[in-house]
Amino acid sequence: MSFKPLQIGKYMLKFPIVQGGMGVGISWDKLAGTVSAEGGLGVISAVGTGYYEDKVHVNRLVANRPLDAENFYSKKGLSAIVANARKICGDAPLACNVLYAINDYGRVVQDACEAGVDIIITGAGLPTNMPEFTAEYPDVALVPIVSSAKALSIICKRWQKRYNRLPDAVVLEGPKSGGHQGFTYEQCEMDEFQLENLVKPVVAEAALWGNIPVIAAGGIWDKNDIEEMMALGASGVQMGTRFIGTFECDAHENFKQVLIDAKEEDITLMKSPVGYPARGVRTNLRDLVDTRTGPSIKCISNCVAPCNRGVEAKEVGFCIADRLSDAYAGNLELGLFFSGSNGYRIDKVISVKELMQKLTLGE
């Protein structure tokens, strides 16, 4: 089976493969730029851009951490990442993932548009006011992430009523993805909430709004998985974790090695200050959190609204901004290494070019 191109708004992808946005610093200029250059959709993560290039793009630091959301989500850092990705992919479509749960969401969306991205992808909440922040950029395609047909229906109704606009595509993320889930712990294990059982109802809902393309995500690994999603009605897929196992991935080499060394049982759900279950690799940090012997928690970056300036971080036992930043720095003792359920299947690092060939032509 050969795959059809995927259109998102005004932008056409040669292959219907979207690289998931991964932060802090896992999908920045090198990975996103290369994926777009190879015919997929590269997605820059807007999380933690104050850490880009050894912090030269951040205005204020405290204890080597970006001070407050303005600096954690650095406009200068994001602009530099987009500019450097463009050097790799040229005019190919390029996206930015901006989490809805972050502080300064609207400002960061506008920063991404101003920097020149073509597509904004938003999850971690229901982005009912997403079009409000892109009014000056009508060519920018908008792609919310949902976990149910009901969520898509709510978004479409509100966007149409308030902004006379509908999503250009929608990402349907199942509970096997890396990082934060749009489900409870119990739902993550229930058959009815597995991706393969969510695609058809979401595709049916999308059809009611003009056949919005549905991009299936969460646990997709190879060409067979992509074909299975297409057979269920999806127009494309999003894959995050597998792209970590590439030379071009912006992650530290230690991060890649953590996945190479991981066993299936090491990848589990955990509590997060964001308020959603999150999936990652069980490493030394998890032991510290479980025994409440981890590093002290003091909110510096004010990264996500649900954490309430460290209140939830103290409740669960770690600061997500600090621990993701440690993972980006390759700190094996304190880093938080997010991974989808199939991350243990990474056994070596390959090029994005080779991975795209595997995904489109078969292993």
Secondary structure per residue as TSV (DSSP state, phi and psi in degrees):
chain	resnum	aa	ss	phi	psi
A	1	M	-	360.0	126.6
A	2	S	-	-100.0	144.5
A	3	F	-	-90.6	142.7
A	4	K	-	-80.0	153.1
A	5	P	-	-60.8	158.0
A	6	L	E	-117.8	125.1
A	7	Q	E	-100.5	129.1
A	8	I	E	-124.8	105.9
A	9	G	T	62.7	-125.8
A	10	K	T	-89.3	4.9
A	11	Y	E	-112.7	135.0
A	12	M	E	-112.3	126.2
A	13	L	E	-97.6	134.2
A	14	K	S	-60.3	-42.5
A	15	F	S	-119.6	143.9
A	16	P	S	-82.0	50.4
A	17	I	E	-123.1	118.2
A	18	V	E	-106.4	127.8
A	19	Q	E	-83.1	125.8
A	20	G	-	-64.5	143.9
A	21	G	-	-77.3	124.7
A	22	M	-	-131.8	124.2
A	23	G	T	-128.7	163.2
A	24	V	T	-83.7	124.8
A	25	G	T	72.6	18.1
A	26	I	T	-88.3	-41.4
A	27	S	S	-120.0	93.0
A	28	W	S	-118.4	-137.8
A	29	D	H	-66.3	-43.8
A	30	K	H	-68.0	-47.4
A	31	L	H	-69.6	-53.5
A	32	A	H	-61.4	-43.8
A	33	G	H	-60.9	-40.0
A	34	T	H	-72.8	-40.4
A	35	V	H	-61.0	-44.6
A	36	S	H	-62.8	-39.8
A	37	A	H	-64.2	-26.7
A	38	E	T	-93.9	8.7
A	39	G	T	101.5	-4.5
A	40	G	S	-94.5	-164.8
A	41	L	B	-111.6	109.5
A	42	G	E	-76.1	137.8
A	43	V	E	-126.0	117.3
A	44	I	E	-83.2	133.0
A	45	S	E	-84.5	131.1
A	46	A	-	-84.1	-0.5
A	47	V	T	-78.6	128.8
A	48	G	T	71.0	28.1
A	49	T	G	-66.3	-12.3
A	50	G	G	-66.7	-15.4
A	51	Y	G	-89.8	-3.9
A	52	Y	T	-66.0	136.2
A	53	E	T	51.2	57.3
A	54	D	T	53.2	40.3
A	55	K	T	69.1	15.3
A	56	V	T	-72.4	-11.9
A	57	H	T	-105.2	23.5
A	58	V	-	-121.7	142.4
A	59	N	S	-84.2	-40.0
A	60	R	-	-136.5	135.4
A	61	L	E	-123.7	149.5
A	62	V	E	-133.0	121.9
A	63	A	T	53.0	41.8
A	64	N	T	63.8	21.0
A	65	R	E	-120.1	141.5
A	66	P	E	-60.6	131.6
A	67	L	-	-83.0	116.5
A	68	D	H	66.2	171.1
A	69	A	H	-61.7	-33.6
A	70	E	H	-57.6	-35.1
A	71	N	H	-97.4	-31.2
A	72	F	H	-64.9	-41.7
A	73	Y	T	-101.5	72.6
A	74	S	-	-73.0	124.7
A	75	K	H	-63.7	-42.0
A	76	K	H	-64.6	-40.2
A	77	G	H	-64.3	-46.2
A	78	L	H	-63.1	-42.1
A	79	S	H	-61.7	-39.9
A	80	A	H	-67.6	-39.5
A	81	I	H	-62.9	-46.8
A	82	V	H	-62.5	-44.4
A	83	A	H	-61.2	-40.9
A	84	N	H	-73.6	-32.6
A	85	A	H	-64.8	-38.9
A	86	R	H	-62.6	-31.7
A	87	K	H	-63.8	-25.4
A	88	I	H	-89.7	-44.0
A	89	C	H	-102.7	-8.3
A	90	G	T	63.5	-129.2
A	91	D	T	-89.7	4.7
A	92	A	S	-62.6	149.6
A	93	P	-	-55.4	138.7
A	94	L	E	-138.4	135.8
A	95	A	E	-119.5	166.0
A	96	C	E	-134.4	133.6
A	97	N	E	-98.1	121.0
A	98	V	-	-122.3	114.1
A	99	L	-	-68.8	136.0
A	100	Y	T	-69.4	-26.3
A	101	A	T	-78.7	-5.9
A	102	I	B	-76.2	158.1
A	103	N	T	-75.6	146.1
A	104	D	T	71.2	28.1
A	105	Y	H	-53.0	-53.5
A	106	G	H	-59.6	-42.6
A	107	R	H	-64.4	-40.8
A	108	V	H	-68.3	-38.6
A	109	V	H	-59.1	-46.1
A	110	Q	H	-64.4	-37.5
A	111	D	H	-60.5	-42.7
A	112	A	H	-65.3	-41.6
A	113	C	H	-63.5	-45.2
A	114	E	H	-63.4	-33.1
A	115	A	H	-71.8	-19.6
A	116	G	T	110.1	19.0
A	117	V	-	-75.7	157.2
A	118	D	S	-96.3	-26.1
A	119	I	E	-138.8	135.0
A	120	I	E	-110.3	129.6
A	121	I	E	-115.4	132.0
A	122	T	E	-136.8	127.6
A	123	G	-	-131.5	-156.4
A	124	A	S	58.8	52.9
A	125	G	S	132.9	173.1
A	126	L	-	-101.7	102.1
A	127	P	-	-79.8	70.7
A	128	T	T	-71.5	-17.6
A	129	N	T	-113.4	18.8
A	130	M	G	-52.7	-44.7
A	131	P	G	-64.5	-19.5
A	132	E	G	-58.4	-32.2
A	133	F	G	-94.1	-2.3
A	134	T	G	-120.5	16.9
A	135	A	T	-58.0	-32.7
A	136	E	T	-82.0	-3.8
A	137	Y	-	-128.5	69.6
A	138	P	T	-63.4	-20.5
A	139	D	T	-81.6	-14.1
A	140	V	S	-73.7	123.5
A	141	A	E	-79.2	144.7
A	142	L	E	-116.7	128.5
A	143	V	E	-133.1	100.7
A	144	P	E	-78.5	157.3
A	145	I	E	-106.6	129.8
A	146	V	E	-128.6	166.8
A	147	S	S	-122.7	6.4
A	148	S	S	-160.9	163.1
A	149	A	H	-66.3	-35.1
A	150	K	H	-61.2	-42.7
A	151	A	H	-62.3	-42.6
A	152	L	H	-63.4	-41.3
A	153	S	H	-60.6	-43.6
A	154	I	H	-61.7	-45.9
A	155	I	H	-61.7	-48.0
A	156	C	H	-62.2	-43.9
A	157	K	H	-61.0	-45.0
A	158	R	H	-72.6	-40.0
A	159	W	H	-64.3	-43.1
A	160	Q	H	-65.5	-42.9
A	161	K	H	-69.3	-44.7
A	162	R	H	-84.8	-35.9
A	163	Y	H	-124.5	-1.9
A	164	N	S	52.7	46.2
A	165	R	-	-146.4	151.5
A	166	L	-	-124.9	159.7
A	167	P	-	-59.1	144.8
A	168	D	S	-80.2	-20.2
A	169	A	-	-167.8	168.5
A	170	V	E	-138.1	137.5
A	171	V	E	-94.7	124.3
A	172	L	E	-100.7	112.6
A	173	E	E	-107.6	119.1
A	174	G	-	-84.8	176.6
A	175	P	T	-83.5	12.8
A	176	K	T	-102.9	7.5
A	177	S	S	-74.5	165.7
A	178	G	S	-82.2	158.8
A	179	G	E	74.5	-149.2
A	180	H	E	-76.3	142.3
A	181	Q	-	-106.0	152.4
A	182	G	S	-95.6	30.4
A	183	F	S	-138.7	162.5
A	184	T	-	-77.3	168.0
A	185	Y	H	-54.6	-45.1
A	186	E	H	-64.8	-43.1
A	187	Q	H	-64.2	-32.4
A	188	C	H	-60.3	-23.1
A	189	E	H	-102.6	-7.1
A	190	M	-	-86.5	139.2
A	191	D	G	-56.7	-41.8
A	192	E	G	-64.9	-18.2
A	193	F	G	-103.3	6.1
A	194	Q	S	-74.8	148.7
A	195	L	H	-52.1	-44.8
A	196	E	H	-62.7	-21.6
A	197	N	H	-97.4	-4.6
A	198	L	H	-99.2	-24.2
A	199	V	H	-60.8	-51.1
A	200	K	H	-59.9	-47.3
A	201	P	H	-64.9	-33.8
A	202	V	H	-72.4	-39.4
A	203	V	H	-62.0	-39.4
A	204	A	H	-64.6	-41.3
A	205	E	H	-65.4	-42.8
A	206	A	H	-61.6	-32.6
A	207	A	H	-65.3	-30.6
A	208	L	T	-68.7	-17.4
A	209	W	T	-112.7	27.6
A	210	G	T	95.0	28.2
A	211	N	-	58.2	53.4
A	212	I	-	-60.4	129.7
A	213	P	-	-62.1	132.8
A	214	V	E	-104.7	125.9
A	215	I	E	-110.0	112.9
A	216	A	E	-83.5	139.7
A	217	A	E	-144.8	153.9
A	218	G	S	108.4	95.6
A	219	G	S	86.9	6.9
A	220	I	-	-79.1	132.0
A	221	W	-	-122.9	-43.8
A	222	D	S	-137.9	-175.7
A	223	K	H	-60.2	-37.3
A	224	N	H	-62.0	-40.8
A	225	D	H	-64.5	-40.4
A	226	I	H	-62.7	-45.2
A	227	E	H	-62.8	-36.4
A	228	E	H	-63.8	-42.5
A	229	M	H	-66.5	-39.3
A	230	M	H	-64.0	-39.6
A	231	A	H	-64.1	-27.3
A	232	L	T	-83.5	-8.2
A	233	G	T	116.9	-3.2
A	234	A	-	-68.4	149.5
A	235	S	S	-94.4	-15.4
A	236	G	E	-168.4	-179.8
A	237	V	E	-133.9	156.6
A	238	Q	E	-117.8	134.3
A	239	M	E	-132.7	126.6
A	240	G	-	-107.7	-64.9
A	241	T	G	-55.2	-41.7
A	242	R	G	-63.4	-27.8
A	243	F	G	-74.0	-13.3
A	244	I	G	-65.2	-30.8
A	245	G	G	-83.0	41.2
A	246	T	B	-125.1	153.8
A	247	F	T	-60.5	-36.4
A	248	E	T	-79.1	-14.5
A	249	C	-	-57.5	135.3
A	250	D	-	-74.4	-5.9
A	251	A	S	-63.2	152.2
A	252	H	-	-61.8	149.9
A	253	E	H	-59.1	-31.5
A	254	N	H	-64.2	-35.1
A	255	F	H	-62.6	-46.4
A	256	K	H	-62.5	-37.7
A	257	Q	H	-69.2	-34.4
A	258	V	H	-57.4	-43.0
A	259	L	H	-70.6	-40.5
A	260	I	H	-60.0	-37.0
A	261	D	H	-84.2	-14.5
A	262	A	-	-69.9	145.7
A	263	K	-	-103.1	161.7
A	264	E	G	-54.4	-41.8
A	265	E	G	-73.0	-10.3
A	266	D	G	-78.2	-18.0
A	267	I	E	-98.0	108.7
A	268	T	E	-138.0	170.4
A	269	L	E	-84.6	151.1
A	270	M	E	-146.5	162.1
A	271	K	-	-73.5	153.5
A	272	S	-	-139.2	150.0
A	273	P	T	-62.3	-15.7
A	274	V	T	-74.5	-20.6
A	275	G	S	101.7	-4.5
A	276	Y	S	-109.7	153.5
A	277	P	-	-63.2	148.3
A	278	A	E	-131.7	145.6
A	279	R	E	-108.0	130.3
A	280	G	E	-158.7	-178.0
A	281	V	E	-86.3	134.1
A	282	R	-	-74.9	113.0
A	283	T	-	-127.9	-167.6
A	284	N	H	-55.9	-36.1
A	285	L	H	-57.9	-41.6
A	286	R	H	-62.6	-37.4
A	287	D	H	-65.9	-40.1
A	288	L	H	-64.5	-41.5
A	289	V	H	-65.2	-43.9
A	290	D	H	-62.2	-34.2
A	291	T	T	-98.7	3.7
A	292	R	T	55.3	41.6
A	293	T	-	-118.6	19.4
A	294	G	S	-77.2	179.8
A	295	P	-	-63.9	155.8
A	296	S	-	-62.0	150.6
A	297	I	-	-111.5	116.6
A	298	K	-	-140.3	118.7
A	299	C	-	-70.3	114.8
A	300	I	S	-107.0	-47.1
A	301	S	S	-88.9	-16.9
A	302	N	-	49.4	56.7
A	303	C	-	-79.3	-42.9
A	304	V	B	-127.5	138.1
A	305	A	G	-60.7	-42.7
A	306	P	G	-61.8	-20.4
A	307	C	G	-73.8	-20.8
A	308	N	T	57.3	53.6
A	309	R	T	51.1	48.4
A	310	G	T	94.8	-7.8
A	311	V	H	-61.2	-48.7
A	312	E	H	-72.3	-32.2
A	313	A	H	-60.2	-43.0
A	314	K	H	-67.6	-31.4
A	315	E	H	-67.3	-43.2
A	316	V	H	-90.5	-17.9
A	317	G	T	105.6	7.3
A	318	F	S	-160.2	153.8
A	319	C	-	-91.8	120.1
A	320	I	H	-68.0	-36.5
A	321	A	H	-62.9	-45.6
A	322	D	H	-66.4	-42.2
A	323	R	H	-75.8	-33.6
A	324	L	H	-68.9	-35.9
A	325	S	H	-67.1	-36.2
A	326	D	H	-63.9	-38.8
A	327	A	H	-63.0	-41.3
A	328	Y	H	-61.1	-34.0
A	329	A	T	-82.4	-5.0
A	330	G	T	84.2	18.1
A	331	N	-	-78.0	106.0
A	332	L	T	-74.9	-20.9
A	333	E	T	-79.3	-38.9
A	334	L	T	-120.2	-5.2
A	335	G	-	-71.6	148.4
A	336	L	-	-105.9	115.4
A	337	F	-	-109.8	95.8
A	338	F	B	-70.5	147.4
A	339	S	-	-159.5	145.1
A	340	G	-	-71.3	170.9
A	341	S	T	-62.1	-22.4
A	342	N	T	-97.2	9.1
A	343	G	G	-57.2	-30.1
A	344	Y	G	-64.8	-15.4
A	345	R	G	-80.4	-9.0
A	346	I	-	-71.4	119.9
A	347	D	-	-117.6	-9.2
A	348	K	S	-163.2	164.7
A	349	V	-	-96.2	130.9
A	350	I	B	-127.7	177.0
A	351	S	-	-83.5	157.0
A	352	V	H	-59.4	-39.4
A	353	K	H	-58.1	-46.7
A	354	E	H	-66.1	-40.3
A	355	L	H	-63.9	-44.0
A	356	M	H	-62.1	-35.6
A	357	Q	H	-65.9	-41.9
A	358	K	H	-61.7	-41.8
A	359	L	H	-71.7	-30.0
A	360	T	H	-99.6	-26.7
A	361	L	H	-110.1	-15.5
A	362	G	-	105.7	159.3
A	363	E	-	-64.1	360.0
